[in-house]
Amino acid sequence: MLCFDEKSQIQALDRTQPGLPLKKGRCGTMTHDYKRHGTTTLFAALNLLDGTVIGECMARHRHQEFLKFLRKIDRETPPALPLHLILDNYSVVAASTVWQN
């Protein structure tokens, strides 16, 4: 049994300079400014039995990416076991309800 969810509009950010290394008595540091690299969508499925996660970041948030991730889940799970997915009300699921192996 897998719990599936997605998070869209994640900002892909990178700091302009590396942080200073940790030293005794001083925490790690980061610069306040960053460079934008657009946005990404995270798809993830949690295996409730053993806690493993199947995940992937994709550039777009459409039903094509949803189907691509379902195929990835199908490839990475044992074929002999039945696959049960728990999904919330993902907006593109309606366009993908006819998905089959």
MODELLER restraints for C-alpha pairs under 7 A, 6 or more apart:
rsr = mdl.restraints
at = mdl.atoms
rsr.add(forms.Gaussian(group=physical.xy_distance, feature=features.Distance(at['CA:1:A'], at['CA:47:A']), mean=6.11, stdev=0.5))
rsr.add(forms.Gaussian(group=physical.xy_distance, feature=features.Distance(at['CA:1:A'], at['CA:48:A']), mean=6.11, stdev=0.5))
rsr.add(forms.Gaussian(group=physical.xy_distance, feature=features.Distance(at['CA:1:A'], at['CA:83:A']), mean=6.28, stdev=0.5))
rsr.add(forms.Gaussian(group=physical.xy_distance, feature=features.Distance(at['CA:1:A'], at['CA:84:A']), mean=4.80, stdev=0.5))
rsr.add(forms.Gaussian(group=physical.xy_distance, feature=features.Distance(at['CA:1:A'], at['CA:85:A']), mean=5.99, stdev=0.5))
rsr.add(forms.Gaussian(group=physical.xy_distance, feature=features.Distance(at['CA:2:A'], at['CA:45:A']), mean=5.79, stdev=0.5))
rsr.add(forms.Gaussian(group=physical.xy_distance, feature=features.Distance(at['CA:2:A'], at['CA:46:A']), mean=5.30, stdev=0.5))
rsr.add(forms.Gaussian(group=physical.xy_distance, feature=features.Distance(at['CA:2:A'], at['CA:47:A']), mean=4.65, stdev=0.5))
rsr.add(forms.Gaussian(group=physical.xy_distance, feature=features.Distance(at['CA:2:A'], at['CA:48:A']), mean=6.05, stdev=0.5))
rsr.add(forms.Gaussian(group=physical.xy_distance, feature=features.Distance(at['CA:2:A'], at['CA:84:A']), mean=6.20, stdev=0.5))
rsr.add(forms.Gaussian(group=physical.xy_distance, feature=features.Distance(at['CA:2:A'], at['CA:85:A']), mean=4.94, stdev=0.5))
rsr.add(forms.Gaussian(group=physical.xy_distance, feature=features.Distance(at['CA:2:A'], at['CA:86:A']), mean=6.23, stdev=0.5))
rsr.add(forms.Gaussian(group=physical.xy_distance, feature=features.Distance(at['CA:3:A'], at['CA:45:A']), mean=5.31, stdev=0.5))
rsr.add(forms.Gaussian(group=physical.xy_distance, feature=features.Distance(at['CA:3:A'], at['CA:46:A']), mean=5.06, stdev=0.5))
rsr.add(forms.Gaussian(group=physical.xy_distance, feature=features.Distance(at['CA:3:A'], at['CA:47:A']), mean=6.64, stdev=0.5))
rsr.add(forms.Gaussian(group=physical.xy_distance, feature=features.Distance(at['CA:3:A'], at['CA:85:A']), mean=5.88, stdev=0.5))
rsr.add(forms.Gaussian(group=physical.xy_distance, feature=features.Distance(at['CA:3:A'], at['CA:86:A']), mean=4.79, stdev=0.5))
rsr.add(forms.Gaussian(group=physical.xy_distance, feature=features.Distance(at['CA:3:A'], at['CA:87:A']), mean=6.58, stdev=0.5))
rsr.add(forms.Gaussian(group=physical.xy_distance, feature=features.Distance(at['CA:4:A'], at['CA:44:A']), mean=5.82, stdev=0.5))
rsr.add(forms.Gaussian(group=physical.xy_distance, feature=features.Distance(at['CA:4:A'], at['CA:45:A']), mean=4.25, stdev=0.5))
rsr.add(forms.Gaussian(group=physical.xy_distance, feature=features.Distance(at['CA:4:A'], at['CA:46:A']), mean=6.49, stdev=0.5))
rsr.add(forms.Gaussian(group=physical.xy_distance, feature=features.Distance(at['CA:4:A'], at['CA:85:A']), mean=6.55, stdev=0.5))
rsr.add(forms.Gaussian(group=physical.xy_distance, feature=features.Distance(at['CA:4:A'], at['CA:86:A']), mean=5.89, stdev=0.5))
rsr.add(forms.Gaussian(group=physical.xy_distance, feature=features.Distance(at['CA:4:A'], at['CA:87:A']), mean=5.38, stdev=0.5))
rsr.add(forms.Gaussian(group=physical.xy_distance, feature=features.Distance(at['CA:5:A'], at['CA:43:A']), mean=6.18, stdev=0.5))
rsr.add(forms.Gaussian(group=physical.xy_distance, feature=features.Distance(at['CA:5:A'], at['CA:44:A']), mean=5.66, stdev=0.5))
rsr.add(forms.Gaussian(group=physical.xy_distance, feature=features.Distance(at['CA:5:A'], at['CA:45:A']), mean=6.48, stdev=0.5))
rsr.add(forms.Gaussian(group=physical.xy_distance, feature=features.Distance(at['CA:5:A'], at['CA:87:A']), mean=6.57, stdev=0.5))
rsr.add(forms.Gaussian(group=physical.xy_distance, feature=features.Distance(at['CA:6:A'], at['CA:42:A']), mean=5.47, stdev=0.5))
rsr.add(forms.Gaussian(group=physical.xy_distance, feature=features.Distance(at['CA:6:A'], at['CA:43:A']), mean=4.44, stdev=0.5))
rsr.add(forms.Gaussian(group=physical.xy_distance, feature=features.Distance(at['CA:6:A'], at['CA:44:A']), mean=6.15, stdev=0.5))
rsr.add(forms.Gaussian(group=physical.xy_distance, feature=features.Distance(at['CA:7:A'], at['CA:41:A']), mean=5.68, stdev=0.5))
rsr.add(forms.Gaussian(group=physical.xy_distance, feature=features.Distance(at['CA:7:A'], at['CA:42:A']), mean=5.16, stdev=0.5))
rsr.add(forms.Gaussian(group=physical.xy_distance, feature=features.Distance(at['CA:7:A'], at['CA:43:A']), mean=6.67, stdev=0.5))
rsr.add(forms.Gaussian(group=physical.xy_distance, feature=features.Distance(at['CA:8:A'], at['CA:40:A']), mean=6.49, stdev=0.5))
rsr.add(forms.Gaussian(group=physical.xy_distance, feature=features.Distance(at['CA:8:A'], at['CA:41:A']), mean=4.23, stdev=0.5))
rsr.add(forms.Gaussian(group=physical.xy_distance, feature=features.Distance(at['CA:8:A'], at['CA:42:A']), mean=6.33, stdev=0.5))
rsr.add(forms.Gaussian(group=physical.xy_distance, feature=features.Distance(at['CA:8:A'], at['CA:61:A']), mean=6.79, stdev=0.5))
rsr.add(forms.Gaussian(group=physical.xy_distance, feature=features.Distance(at['CA:9:A'], at['CA:39:A']), mean=5.42, stdev=0.5))
rsr.add(forms.Gaussian(group=physical.xy_distance, feature=features.Distance(at['CA:9:A'], at['CA:40:A']), mean=5.80, stdev=0.5))
rsr.add(forms.Gaussian(group=physical.xy_distance, feature=features.Distance(at['CA:9:A'], at['CA:41:A']), mean=5.99, stdev=0.5))
rsr.add(forms.Gaussian(group=physical.xy_distance, feature=features.Distance(at['CA:10:A'], at['CA:39:A']), mean=5.25, stdev=0.5))
rsr.add(forms.Gaussian(group=physical.xy_distance, feature=features.Distance(at['CA:10:A'], at['CA:40:A']), mean=5.20, stdev=0.5))
rsr.add(forms.Gaussian(group=physical.xy_distance, feature=features.Distance(at['CA:10:A'], at['CA:41:A']), mean=6.14, stdev=0.5))
rsr.add(forms.Gaussian(group=physical.xy_distance, feature=features.Distance(at['CA:11:A'], at['CA:38:A']), mean=6.11, stdev=0.5))
rsr.add(forms.Gaussian(group=physical.xy_distance, feature=features.Distance(at['CA:11:A'], at['CA:39:A']), mean=4.48, stdev=0.5))
rsr.add(forms.Gaussian(group=physical.xy_distance, feature=features.Distance(at['CA:11:A'], at['CA:40:A']), mean=6.51, stdev=0.5))
rsr.add(forms.Gaussian(group=physical.xy_distance, feature=features.Distance(at['CA:12:A'], at['CA:36:A']), mean=6.22, stdev=0.5))
rsr.add(forms.Gaussian(group=physical.xy_distance, feature=features.Distance(at['CA:12:A'], at['CA:37:A']), mean=5.10, stdev=0.5))
rsr.add(forms.Gaussian(group=physical.xy_distance, feature=features.Distance(at['CA:12:A'], at['CA:38:A']), mean=5.67, stdev=0.5))
rsr.add(forms.Gaussian(group=physical.xy_distance, feature=features.Distance(at['CA:12:A'], at['CA:39:A']), mean=5.36, stdev=0.5))
rsr.add(forms.Gaussian(group=physical.xy_distance, feature=features.Distance(at['CA:12:A'], at['CA:40:A']), mean=6.64, stdev=0.5))
rsr.add(forms.Gaussian(group=physical.xy_distance, feature=features.Distance(at['CA:13:A'], at['CA:34:A']), mean=6.34, stdev=0.5))
rsr.add(forms.Gaussian(group=physical.xy_distance, feature=features.Distance(at['CA:13:A'], at['CA:35:A']), mean=5.74, stdev=0.5))
rsr.add(forms.Gaussian(group=physical.xy_distance, feature=features.Distance(at['CA:13:A'], at['CA:36:A']), mean=4.86, stdev=0.5))
rsr.add(forms.Gaussian(group=physical.xy_distance, feature=features.Distance(at['CA:13:A'], at['CA:37:A']), mean=5.80, stdev=0.5))
rsr.add(forms.Gaussian(group=physical.xy_distance, feature=features.Distance(at['CA:14:A'], at['CA:34:A']), mean=5.43, stdev=0.5))
rsr.add(forms.Gaussian(group=physical.xy_distance, feature=features.Distance(at['CA:14:A'], at['CA:35:A']), mean=5.26, stdev=0.5))
rsr.add(forms.Gaussian(group=physical.xy_distance, feature=features.Distance(at['CA:14:A'], at['CA:36:A']), mean=6.66, stdev=0.5))
rsr.add(forms.Gaussian(group=physical.xy_distance, feature=features.Distance(at['CA:15:A'], at['CA:31:A']), mean=6.56, stdev=0.5))
rsr.add(forms.Gaussian(group=physical.xy_distance, feature=features.Distance(at['CA:15:A'], at['CA:33:A']), mean=6.28, stdev=0.5))
rsr.add(forms.Gaussian(group=physical.xy_distance, feature=features.Distance(at['CA:15:A'], at['CA:34:A']), mean=4.23, stdev=0.5))
rsr.add(forms.Gaussian(group=physical.xy_distance, feature=features.Distance(at['CA:15:A'], at['CA:35:A']), mean=6.14, stdev=0.5))
rsr.add(forms.Gaussian(group=physical.xy_distance, feature=features.Distance(at['CA:16:A'], at['CA:33:A']), mean=6.33, stdev=0.5))
rsr.add(forms.Gaussian(group=physical.xy_distance, feature=features.Distance(at['CA:16:A'], at['CA:34:A']), mean=5.16, stdev=0.5))
rsr.add(forms.Gaussian(group=physical.xy_distance, feature=features.Distance(at['CA:16:A'], at['CA:35:A']), mean=6.21, stdev=0.5))
rsr.add(forms.Gaussian(group=physical.xy_distance, feature=features.Distance(at['CA:17:A'], at['CA:31:A']), mean=6.54, stdev=0.5))
rsr.add(forms.Gaussian(group=physical.xy_distance, feature=features.Distance(at['CA:18:A'], at['CA:30:A']), mean=6.94, stdev=0.5))
rsr.add(forms.Gaussian(group=physical.xy_distance, feature=features.Distance(at['CA:19:A'], at['CA:28:A']), mean=6.75, stdev=0.5))
rsr.add(forms.Gaussian(group=physical.xy_distance, feature=features.Distance(at['CA:19:A'], at['CA:29:A']), mean=5.00, stdev=0.5))
rsr.add(forms.Gaussian(group=physical.xy_distance, feature=features.Distance(at['CA:19:A'], at['CA:30:A']), mean=4.56, stdev=0.5))
rsr.add(forms.Gaussian(group=physical.xy_distance, feature=features.Distance(at['CA:19:A'], at['CA:31:A']), mean=6.71, stdev=0.5))
rsr.add(forms.Gaussian(group=physical.xy_distance, feature=features.Distance(at['CA:20:A'], at['CA:28:A']), mean=6.12, stdev=0.5))
rsr.add(forms.Gaussian(group=physical.xy_distance, feature=features.Distance(at['CA:20:A'], at['CA:29:A']), mean=5.46, stdev=0.5))
rsr.add(forms.Gaussian(group=physical.xy_distance, feature=features.Distance(at['CA:21:A'], at['CA:28:A']), mean=5.92, stdev=0.5))
rsr.add(forms.Gaussian(group=physical.xy_distance, feature=features.Distance(at['CA:22:A'], at['CA:28:A']), mean=4.94, stdev=0.5))
rsr.add(forms.Gaussian(group=physical.xy_distance, feature=features.Distance(at['CA:40:A'], at['CA:57:A']), mean=6.29, stdev=0.5))
rsr.add(forms.Gaussian(group=physical.xy_distance, feature=features.Distance(at['CA:40:A'], at['CA:58:A']), mean=5.79, stdev=0.5))
rsr.add(forms.Gaussian(group=physical.xy_distance, feature=features.Distance(at['CA:40:A'], at['CA:59:A']), mean=4.93, stdev=0.5))
rsr.add(forms.Gaussian(group=physical.xy_distance, feature=features.Distance(at['CA:40:A'], at['CA:60:A']), mean=6.82, stdev=0.5))
rsr.add(forms.Gaussian(group=physical.xy_distance, feature=features.Distance(at['CA:41:A'], at['CA:57:A']), mean=5.42, stdev=0.5))
rsr.add(forms.Gaussian(group=physical.xy_distance, feature=features.Distance(at['CA:41:A'], at['CA:58:A']), mean=5.22, stdev=0.5))
rsr.add(forms.Gaussian(group=physical.xy_distance, feature=features.Distance(at['CA:41:A'], at['CA:59:A']), mean=6.18, stdev=0.5))
rsr.add(forms.Gaussian(group=physical.xy_distance, feature=features.Distance(at['CA:41:A'], at['CA:60:A']), mean=6.50, stdev=0.5))
rsr.add(forms.Gaussian(group=physical.xy_distance, feature=features.Distance(at['CA:41:A'], at['CA:61:A']), mean=6.28, stdev=0.5))
rsr.add(forms.Gaussian(group=physical.xy_distance, feature=features.Distance(at['CA:42:A'], at['CA:56:A']), mean=5.88, stdev=0.5))
rsr.add(forms.Gaussian(group=physical.xy_distance, feature=features.Distance(at['CA:42:A'], at['CA:57:A']), mean=4.44, stdev=0.5))
rsr.add(forms.Gaussian(group=physical.xy_distance, feature=features.Distance(at['CA:42:A'], at['CA:58:A']), mean=6.47, stdev=0.5))
rsr.add(forms.Gaussian(group=physical.xy_distance, feature=features.Distance(at['CA:43:A'], at['CA:55:A']), mean=5.56, stdev=0.5))
rsr.add(forms.Gaussian(group=physical.xy_distance, feature=features.Distance(at['CA:43:A'], at['CA:56:A']), mean=5.42, stdev=0.5))
rsr.add(forms.Gaussian(group=physical.xy_distance, feature=features.Distance(at['CA:43:A'], at['CA:57:A']), mean=6.24, stdev=0.5))
rsr.add(forms.Gaussian(group=physical.xy_distance, feature=features.Distance(at['CA:44:A'], at['CA:53:A']), mean=6.65, stdev=0.5))
rsr.add(forms.Gaussian(group=physical.xy_distance, feature=features.Distance(at['CA:44:A'], at['CA:54:A']), mean=5.62, stdev=0.5))
rsr.add(forms.Gaussian(group=physical.xy_distance, feature=features.Distance(at['CA:44:A'], at['CA:55:A']), mean=4.17, stdev=0.5))
rsr.add(forms.Gaussian(group=physical.xy_distance, feature=features.Distance(at['CA:44:A'], at['CA:56:A']), mean=6.56, stdev=0.5))
rsr.add(forms.Gaussian(group=physical.xy_distance, feature=features.Distance(at['CA:45:A'], at['CA:53:A']), mean=5.60, stdev=0.5))
rsr.add(forms.Gaussian(group=physical.xy_distance, feature=features.Distance(at['CA:45:A'], at['CA:54:A']), mean=5.19, stdev=0.5))
rsr.add(forms.Gaussian(group=physical.xy_distance, feature=features.Distance(at['CA:45:A'], at['CA:55:A']), mean=6.34, stdev=0.5))
rsr.add(forms.Gaussian(group=physical.xy_distance, feature=features.Distance(at['CA:46:A'], at['CA:52:A']), mean=5.98, stdev=0.5))
rsr.add(forms.Gaussian(group=physical.xy_distance, feature=features.Distance(at['CA:46:A'], at['CA:53:A']), mean=4.60, stdev=0.5))
rsr.add(forms.Gaussian(group=physical.xy_distance, feature=features.Distance(at['CA:46:A'], at['CA:54:A']), mean=6.62, stdev=0.5))
rsr.add(forms.Gaussian(group=physical.xy_distance, feature=features.Distance(at['CA:47:A'], at['CA:53:A']), mean=6.17, stdev=0.5))
rsr.add(forms.Gaussian(group=physical.xy_distance, feature=features.Distance(at['CA:54:A'], at['CA:73:A']), mean=6.99, stdev=0.5))
rsr.add(forms.Gaussian(group=physical.xy_distance, feature=features.Distance(at['CA:62:A'], at['CA:92:A']), mean=6.58, stdev=0.5))
rsr.add(forms.Gaussian(group=physical.xy_distance, feature=features.Distance(at['CA:63:A'], at['CA:92:A']), mean=5.15, stdev=0.5))
rsr.add(forms.Gaussian(group=physical.xy_distance, feature=features.Distance(at['CA:63:A'], at['CA:93:A']), mean=6.98, stdev=0.5))
rsr.add(forms.Gaussian(group=physical.xy_distance, feature=features.Distance(at['CA:63:A'], at['CA:95:A']), mean=6.65, stdev=0.5))
rsr.add(forms.Gaussian(group=physical.xy_distance, feature=features.Distance(at['CA:63:A'], at['CA:96:A']), mean=6.54, stdev=0.5))
